[in-house]
């Protein structure tokens, strides 16, 4: 799910070690666009705390470019775009379903399960390689094999927005030099 196409997966093999060496994890990689103008979109986060601020994006972008430029794995011109996964982030790794347990998500499968491919409900954790989700109106938790999931993301909700605000407040309280306006740590003056 982190990469959809063979090209995406090949790029992940090349770029994952670079991201990991810098203390980041690639959440999702997509090569998008047509023949003329393509975009290599990379959503990432810091491995230590799951955060990703503007300065982190710049650091990771430079590190990835240092590998992409000489390796030249992409035919034609492209633009590299590095960003955070955002509030209503994609869920691409099994651990994401554990991390965001209790929040609402949409899941799409590559095959039918219980006569449907799309599910929307509250994440209830992970069990033996299955994602657990509580569907509205259902008494029992539904188990979905992680391997069947082709797309999943958090649903924008008041609860998700509150969680994001609480995390931001915690960052600000933990770092007195934190710049609240720019969402990046302040640079120290000499």
Backbone as CSV, one residue per row, in Angstrom:
resi,resn,N_x,N_y,N_z,CA_x,CA_y,CA_z,C_x,C_y,C_z
1,UNK,0.808,-1.201,0.000,0.000,0.000,0.000,0.853,1.269,0.000
2,UNK,2.083,1.170,0.507,2.928,2.362,0.512,3.263,2.774,-0.910
3,UNK,3.287,1.823,-1.820,3.495,2.094,-3.236,2.540,1.225,-4.026
4,UNK,1.860,1.814,-5.017,0.854,1.048,-5.761,1.422,0.312,-6.964
5,UNK,2.318,0.958,-7.693,2.813,0.384,-8.941,4.192,-0.261,-8.738
6,UNK,4.644,-0.993,-9.744,5.983,-1.587,-9.685,7.035,-0.483,-9.607
7,UNK,6.813,0.621,-10.307,7.753,1.748,-10.251,7.804,2.331,-8.829
8,UNK,6.642,2.496,-8.201,6.585,2.987,-6.824,7.384,2.070,-5.895
9,UNK,7.158,0.780,-6.020,7.825,-0.179,-5.130,9.334,-0.186,-5.351
10,UNK,9.762,-0.029,-6.597,11.188,0.038,-6.909,11.813,1.296,-6.289
11,UNK,11.099,2.396,-6.366,11.594,3.636,-5.766,11.654,3.519,-4.239
12,UNK,10.684,2.835,-3.642,10.715,2.616,-2.193,11.954,1.828,-1.788
13,UNK,12.308,0.814,-2.566,13.511,0.023,-2.272,14.757,0.898,-2.276
14,UNK,14.808,1.848,-3.192,15.942,2.757,-3.302,15.941,3.802,-2.181
15,UNK,14.754,4.329,-1.852,14.669,5.486,-0.961,14.430,5.168,0.515
16,UNK,13.860,4.011,0.832,13.628,3.653,2.234,14.911,3.738,3.074
17,UNK,16.026,3.167,2.611,17.253,3.234,3.428,17.737,4.675,3.656
18,UNK,17.531,5.541,2.677,17.935,6.943,2.812,17.094,7.620,3.883
19,UNK,15.784,7.407,3.817,14.877,7.991,4.810,15.213,7.461,6.205
20,UNK,15.401,6.163,6.317,15.692,5.549,7.618,17.002,6.075,8.202
21,UNK,18.009,6.270,7.356,19.293,6.794,7.823,19.136,8.202,8.400
22,UNK,18.155,8.956,7.901,17.899,10.305,8.397,16.915,10.347,9.549
23,UNK,16.434,9.178,9.977,15.491,9.131,11.090,14.039,9.300,10.666
24,UNK,13.743,9.039,9.392,12.382,9.179,8.864,11.836,7.836,8.387
25,UNK,10.523,7.769,8.230,9.863,6.622,7.610,8.991,7.142,6.480
26,UNK,9.068,6.489,5.338,8.192,6.848,4.228,6.847,6.176,4.469
27,UNK,5.812,6.985,4.582,4.463,6.484,4.821,3.841,6.052,3.499
28,UNK,4.033,6.876,2.460,3.472,6.558,1.152,4.308,7.218,0.075
29,UNK,4.472,6.529,-1.045,5.172,7.063,-2.206,4.291,6.844,-3.422
30,UNK,4.113,7.891,-4.224,3.326,7.792,-5.461,4.019,8.582,-6.564
31,UNK,4.163,7.956,-7.714,4.619,8.636,-8.919,3.356,9.012,-9.661
32,UNK,3.111,10.298,-9.813,1.839,10.757,-10.387,2.083,11.621,-11.623
33,UNK,1.051,11.734,-12.442,1.115,12.598,-13.609,1.325,11.818,-14.882
34,UNK,1.336,12.563,-15.978,1.464,11.956,-17.300,2.898,11.909,-17.773
35,UNK,3.048,11.795,-19.071,4.366,11.673,-19.690,5.183,12.961,-19.570
36,UNK,4.539,14.108,-19.677,5.245,15.382,-19.736,5.707,15.893,-18.374
37,UNK,4.821,15.882,-17.418,5.146,16.458,-16.099,4.709,15.478,-15.022
38,UNK,5.671,14.895,-14.356,5.369,13.921,-13.318,5.782,14.470,-11.954
39,UNK,5.143,13.957,-10.926,5.469,14.339,-9.565,5.730,13.075,-8.760
40,UNK,6.857,13.072,-8.076,7.163,12.001,-7.138,6.743,12.522,-5.772
41,UNK,5.588,12.038,-5.298,5.032,12.490,-4.025,5.428,11.512,-2.928
42,UNK,6.082,12.043,-1.897,6.501,11.224,-0.772,5.922,11.826,0.504
43,UNK,5.137,11.022,1.211,4.637,11.407,2.531,5.497,10.662,3.544
44,UNK,6.023,11.404,4.508,6.924,10.794,5.479,6.683,11.365,6.863
45,UNK,7.315,10.722,7.840,7.246,11.193,9.221,8.519,10.782,9.936
46,UNK,8.814,11.490,11.027,9.971,11.109,11.834,9.676,9.766,12.498
47,UNK,10.647,8.874,12.458,10.471,7.541,13.049,10.275,7.626,14.556
48,UNK,10.922,8.573,15.189,10.893,8.664,16.649,9.534,9.048,17.212
49,UNK,8.850,9.988,16.536,7.617,10.509,17.131,6.451,10.680,16.162
50,UNK,6.635,10.310,14.895,5.542,10.403,13.928,5.237,11.813,13.450
51,UNK,6.051,12.780,13.849,5.847,14.167,13.428,6.560,14.422,12.108
52,UNK,6.216,15.528,11.461,6.907,15.949,10.238,6.610,17.425,10.041
53,UNK,7.599,18.271,10.323,7.431,19.705,10.147,8.143,20.137,8.872
54,UNK,7.975,21.398,8.517,8.521,21.920,7.261,10.026,21.679,7.156
55,UNK,10.748,21.928,8.239,12.196,21.708,8.209,12.530,20.243,7.940
56,UNK,11.751,19.327,8.492,11.967,17.904,8.241,11.779,17.579,6.760
57,UNK,10.755,18.162,6.157,10.497,17.932,4.730,11.688,18.381,3.889
58,UNK,12.257,19.543,4.234,13.408,20.061,3.487,14.626,19.147,3.659
59,UNK,14.870,18.696,4.891,16.008,17.808,5.169,15.863,16.505,4.386
60,UNK,14.682,15.905,4.441,14.461,14.632,3.741,14.526,14.824,2.228
61,UNK,13.971,15.911,1.726,14.001,16.183,0.287,15.446,16.267,-0.221
62,UNK,16.300,16.971,0.518,17.715,17.079,0.113,18.391,15.698,0.127
63,UNK,18.132,14.928,1.161,18.756,13.595,1.272,18.301,12.679,0.132
64,UNK,17.013,12.716,-0.181,16.493,11.882,-1.270,17.047,12.327,-2.615
65,UNK,17.147,13.636,-2.818,17.688,14.164,-4.075,19.132,13.717,-4.294
66,UNK,19.909,13.633,-3.212,21.303,13.199,-3.331,21.420,11.770,-3.855
67,UNK,20.390,10.966,-3.673,20.385,9.595,-4.182,19.697,9.544,-5.546
68,UNK,18.585,10.268,-5.676,17.825,10.234,-6.929,18.608,10.810,-8.106
69,UNK,19.303,11.915,-7.899,19.994,12.570,-9.014,21.027,11.666,-9.681
70,UNK,21.965,11.073,-8.926,22.941,10.213,-9.600,22.350,8.876,-10.071
71,UNK,21.400,8.325,-9.334,20.821,7.027,-9.721,19.921,7.165,-10.939
72,UNK,19.256,8.304,-11.071,18.364,8.617,-12.193,17.373,7.476,-12.503
73,UNK,16.585,7.040,-11.494,15.681,5.905,-11.690,14.352,6.257,-12.372
74,UNK,14.125,7.545,-12.635,12.845,7.982,-13.198,13.081,8.563,-14.580
75,UNK,12.405,7.996,-15.578,12.550,8.486,-16.944,11.867,9.844,-17.083
76,UNK,12.556,10.789,-17.714,11.974,12.107,-17.964,12.066,13.031,-16.761
77,UNK,11.445,14.179,-16.922,11.451,15.193,-15.868,10.393,14.888,-14.825
78,UNK,10.694,15.255,-13.602,9.731,15.083,-12.514,10.029,16.105,-11.433
79,UNK,9.051,16.302,-10.582,9.190,17.183,-9.422,9.098,16.304,-8.183
80,UNK,10.018,16.507,-7.238,9.989,15.781,-5.977,9.198,16.602,-4.972
81,UNK,8.194,15.977,-4.365,7.342,16.646,-3.379,7.367,15.814,-2.102
82,UNK,7.910,16.389,-1.035,7.976,15.704,0.254,7.053,16.438,1.218
83,UNK,6.168,15.688,1.884,5.213,16.315,2.796,4.922,15.400,3.976
84,UNK,4.205,15.955,4.943,3.717,15.135,6.052,2.481,14.390,5.551
85,UNK,2.080,13.320,6.228,0.876,12.606,5.815,-0.411,13.408,6.045
86,UNK,-0.349,14.449,6.871,-1.531,15.265,7.130,-2.412,14.679,8.221
87,UNK,-3.437,15.428,8.571,-4.332,15.014,9.655,-5.137,13.786,9.255
88,UNK,-5.772,13.829,8.103,-6.575,12.690,7.635,-5.704,11.784,6.769
89,UNK,-4.639,11.356,7.350,-3.551,10.633,6.711,-3.943,9.275,6.128
90,UNK,-3.167,8.827,5.145,-3.350,7.458,4.681,-2.798,6.487,5.720
91,UNK,-3.399,5.327,5.782,-2.953,4.261,6.677,-2.352,3.191,5.775
92,UNK,-1.042,3.068,5.791,-0.377,2.197,4.819,0.397,1.045,5.435
93,UNK,0.594,1.108,6.745,1.360,0.075,7.440,0.485,-0.506,8.538
94,UNK,0.700,-1.757,8.861,-0.107,-2.402,9.888,-0.053,-1.606,11.191
95,UNK,1.118,-1.072,11.518,1.250,-0.316,12.765,0.385,0.943,12.778
96,UNK,0.049,1.497,11.608,-0.817,2.680,11.552,-2.198,2.375,12.128
97,UNK,-2.673,1.163,11.893,-4.005,0.783,12.372,-4.027,0.624,13.891
98,UNK,-2.864,0.315,14.467,-2.745,0.263,15.931,-2.622,1.677,16.504
99,UNK,-1.772,2.479,15.877,-1.520,3.838,16.355,-2.799,4.665,16.397
100,UNK,-3.656,4.481,15.423,-4.858,5.312,15.311,-6.130,4.583,15.751
101,UNK,-5.947,3.564,16.573,-7.082,2.842,17.147,-8.008,3.833,17.863
102,UNK,-9.307,3.659,17.657,-10.292,4.536,18.295,-10.752,5.671,17.397
103,UNK,-10.086,5.842,16.243,-10.480,6.883,15.301,-11.196,6.270,14.097
104,UNK,-12.006,7.077,13.448,-12.775,6.607,12.298,-11.900,6.580,11.046
105,UNK,-12.081,5.542,10.234,-11.303,5.378,9.010,-12.169,4.791,7.900
106,UNK,-11.697,4.983,6.676,-12.297,4.352,5.500,-11.269,3.363,4.967
107,UNK,-11.739,2.172,4.627,-10.869,1.108,4.126,-11.460,0.563,2.842
108,UNK,-10.602,0.378,1.843,-11.036,-0.225,0.576,-10.204,-1.476,0.324
109,UNK,-10.883,-2.551,-0.087,-10.226,-3.840,-0.315,-10.067,-4.128,-1.804
110,UNK,-9.213,-5.086,-2.109,-9.028,-5.510,-3.492,-9.990,-6.633,-3.880
111,UNK,-10.826,-7.054,-2.935,-11.801,-8.120,-3.178,-12.974,-7.948,-2.219
112,UNK,-14.010,-8.714,-2.458,-15.188,-8.637,-1.602,-14.954,-9.355,-0.271
113,UNK,-15.437,-8.733,0.776,-15.474,-9.343,2.105,-16.815,-8.943,2.698
114,UNK,-17.578,-9.910,3.138,-18.929,-9.648,3.632,-19.750,-8.886,2.584
115,UNK,-19.556,-9.282,1.325,-20.273,-8.741,0.159,-20.012,-7.271,-0.104
116,UNK,-18.843,-6.756,0.292,-18.505,-5.365,-0.004,-17.002,-5.174,-0.046
117,UNK,-16.573,-4.081,-0.693,-15.156,-3.752,-0.784,-14.784,-2.551,0.078
118,UNK,-15.774,-1.754,0.465,-15.515,-0.534,1.230,-16.120,-0.623,2.626
119,UNK,-15.316,-0.185,3.592,-15.743,-0.200,4.985,-15.444,1.163,5.603
120,UNK,-16.336,1.598,6.469,-16.115,2.835,7.224,-16.537,2.559,8.656
121,UNK,-15.617,2.840,9.573,-15.919,2.595,10.973,-14.781,3.028,11.859
122,UNK,-14.841,2.636,13.106,-13.839,3.005,14.101,-12.793,1.889,14.192
123,UNK,-11.532,2.280,14.052,-10.452,1.300,14.141,-10.403,0.704,15.543
124,UNK,-10.283,-0.626,15.585,-10.302,-1.335,16.863,-9.019,-2.121,17.097
125,UNK,-7.947,-1.775,16.359,-6.663,-2.419,16.571,-6.303,-3.425,15.496
126,UNK,-5.360,-4.298,15.850,-4.818,-5.284,14.919,-4.735,-6.621,15.649
127,UNK,-5.015,-7.690,14.911,-4.916,-9.032,15.490,-4.475,-10.016,14.411
128,UNK,-3.331,-10.639,14.611,-2.819,-11.667,13.692,-2.860,-11.248,12.226
129,UNK,-2.360,-10.056,11.906,-2.309,-9.598,10.524,-3.639,-9.123,9.970
130,UNK,-4.622,-8.958,10.833,-5.926,-8.456,10.433,-6.171,-7.099,11.081
131,UNK,-6.811,-6.221,10.338,-7.235,-4.939,10.873,-8.627,-5.136,11.458
132,UNK,-8.832,-4.649,12.670,-10.141,-4.757,13.311,-10.837,-3.403,13.192
133,UNK,-12.103,-3.446,12.801,-12.858,-2.217,12.624,-14.287,-2.422,13.119
134,UNK,-14.764,-1.472,13.896,-16.137,-1.503,14.393,-17.002,-0.699,13.425
135,UNK,-17.895,-1.402,12.745,-18.767,-0.771,11.765,-20.057,-0.317,12.437
136,UNK,-20.552,0.822,12.001,-21.792,1.349,12.573,-22.936,0.369,12.318
137,UNK,-23.692,0.102,13.368,-24.840,-0.790,13.250,-24.495,-2.266,13.399
138,UNK,-23.223,-2.588,13.508,-22.782,-3.979,13.662,-22.401,-4.220,15.117
139,UNK,-22.796,-5.354,15.640,-22.466,-5.662,17.027,-21.052,-6.200,17.184
140,UNK,-20.599,-6.984,16.218,-19.281,-7.601,16.322,-18.256,-6.815,15.512
141,UNK,-17.024,-6.843,15.995,-15.912,-6.201,15.300,-15.596,-7.000,14.043
142,UNK,-15.392,-6.296,12.945,-15.054,-6.930,11.671,-13.542,-7.049,11.564
143,UNK,-13.074,-8.231,11.136,-11.657,-8.464,10.898,-11.407,-8.440,9.395
144,UNK,-10.451,-7.612,8.963,-10.122,-7.486,7.549,-8.644,-7.836,7.383
145,UNK,-8.311,-8.800,6.514,-6.892,-9.115,6.299,-6.145,-7.888,5.761
146,UNK,-5.058,-7.525,6.423,-4.271,-6.370,5.989,-3.842,-6.516,4.531
147,UNK,-3.502,-7.712,4.111,-3.036,-7.967,2.743,-4.093,-7.632,1.689
148,UNK,-5.361,-7.578,2.062,-6.436,-7.283,1.118,-6.681,-5.784,0.964
149,UNK,-6.122,-4.979,1.835,-6.383,-3.538,1.823,-5.564,-2.864,0.720
150,UNK,-6.256,-2.105,-0.135,-5.569,-1.354,-1.183,-5.534,0.136,-0.882
151,UNK,-6.439,0.597,-0.043,-6.460,2.013,0.308,-7.132,2.159,1.669
152,UNK,-6.556,3.009,2.506,-7.148,3.272,3.812,-6.688,4.641,4.272
153,UNK,-7.586,5.366,4.899,-7.219,6.673,5.447,-8.141,7.036,6.587
154,UNK,-7.625,7.897,7.458,-8.440,8.398,8.547,-9.515,9.315,7.986
155,UNK,-10.665,9.331,8.637,-11.762,10.204,8.257,-11.662,11.481,9.080
156,UNK,-11.739,12.618,8.415,-11.689,13.895,9.108,-12.901,14.010,10.014
157,UNK,-12.654,14.159,11.309,-13.735,14.227,12.289,-13.333,15.175,13.410
158,UNK,-14.292,15.547,14.242,-13.994,16.393,15.396,-12.985,15.710,16.312
159,UNK,-13.142,14.410,16.503,-12.234,13.660,17.372,-10.800,13.695,16.825
160,UNK,-10.651,13.538,15.512,-9.328,13.573,14.890,-8.722,14.975,15.001
161,UNK,-9.523,16.002,14.779,-9.039,17.375,14.880,-8.617,17.686,16.321
162,UNK,-9.372,17.202,17.297,-9.024,17.423,18.701,-7.708,16.729,19.020
163,UNK,-7.538,15.517,18.525,-6.287,14.797,18.770,-5.110,15.581,18.193
164,UNK,-5.256,16.097,16.975,-4.195,16.894,16.358,-3.880,18.144,17.161
165,UNK,-4.922,18.820,17.643,-4.726,20.023,18.450,-4.033,19.681,19.771
166,UNK,-4.425,18.572,20.379,-3.796,18.145,21.634,-2.315,17.821,21.423
167,UNK,-1.992,17.172,20.309,-0.597,16.842,20.015,0.224,18.110,19.785
168,UNK,-0.366,19.074,19.086,0.325,20.349,18.840,0.582,21.071,20.161
169,UNK,-0.404,21.088,21.042,-0.248,21.718,22.346,0.869,21.038,23.140
170,UNK,0.914,19.724,23.082,1.967,18.985,23.793,3.343,19.335,23.241
171,UNK,3.470,19.485,21.912,4.752,19.871,21.308,5.174,21.255,21.788
172,UNK,4.225,22.168,21.842,4.525,23.537,22.250,4.958,23.562,23.718
173,UNK,4.265,22.809,24.543,4.608,22.776,25.972,5.954,22.095,26.216
174,UNK,6.297,21.129,25.388,7.556,20.397,25.557,8.758,21.201,25.075
175,UNK,8.555,22.147,24.148,9.650,22.922,23.579,9.312,24.401,23.665
176,UNK,9.867,25.127,24.636,9.539,26.540,24.791,9.983,27.398,23.602
177,UNK,10.918,26.906,22.782,11.356,27.659,21.602,10.537,27.347,20.355
178,UNK,9.486,26.568,20.532,8.660,26.150,19.405,7.913,27.345,18.825
179,UNK,7.976,27.518,17.520,7.304,28.635,16.842,5.902,28.207,16.458
180,UNK,4.916,28.706,17.172,3.519,28.298,16.961,2.970,28.750,15.616
181,UNK,3.505,29.835,15.069,2.972,30.357,13.810,3.451,29.573,12.599
182,UNK,4.692,29.059,12.682,5.252,28.393,11.520,5.247,26.878,11.626
183,UNK,4.865,26.343,12.811,4.886,24.898,13.048,6.273,24.323,12.815
184,UNK,7.308,25.118,13.043,8.659,24.619,12.988,9.426,25.181,14.162
185,UNK,10.442,24.452,14.642,11.218,24.995,15.745,11.925,26.273,15.308
186,UNK,12.036,27.227,16.219,12.727,28.478,15.921,14.210,28.197,15.777
187,UNK,14.846,28.934,14.856,16.280,28.841,14.721,16.912,29.702,15.789
188,UNK,17.990,29.195,16.360,18.689,29.960,17.379,19.498,31.062,16.726
189,UNK,19.501,32.239,17.324,20.291,33.336,16.784,21.687,33.316,17.412
190,UNK,22.671,33.717,16.629,24.060,33.670,17.096,24.408,34.880,17.914
